Amino acid sequence: MARFVVEMVFETEDERLGEARPAHRRYWEDLAVRGVLLGGGLYTDESGGLMLCEAADDSALRRLVDGDPYVRGKLVRSVKIREWHVLVGGLKPPAGREPEPQQLGFTMGSGSGSLISRIENGPRITRAAVAASRALTAHEQRIAALIVGGKTNREIAGQFRVSVRAVELHITSIYRKLGINRRAQLASALVA
């Protein structure tokens, strides 16, 4: 997995921008739940925004960006995607062992690169799951997805190269934020 910075500049004079905003936000919230969007936000003048994303490669991320309702509606003046490596700070560089979205059961649609929000042969990720998971950090969202995918605490610890205790602390935080106290409740909180 690689990290990318995505910069979008909007067509701020287009009246359709406001109409498409809820769909644009839901789209990126779904990608945040799936661990693609690590963080992002608008410029203070709302003329555009900057996002930090994680994807297998540039072309995979470009397909996802092309599925954005703003991009599909031609409401974006420009999109710049650049691969980015963390050198200093709190973000860890990709470990190379994190699962691909397909390994978690998420599939990419064909055609315009839209993301199909379903889990193969399993439950569907819902808008309620997106709302419930907003309180979770990107790392907690990845851990929650792995738990729902059937990984044990030990397997998750091995994947992130941390102690089992560290994973347990994250899980405790996830449970507290979502108001649950068991693994089975996590699954029902995130999928329907």
Order of alpha helices (4+ residues) and beta strands (2+ residues): beta-alpha-beta-beta-alpha-alpha-beta-beta-beta-alpha-alpha-alpha-alpha-alpha
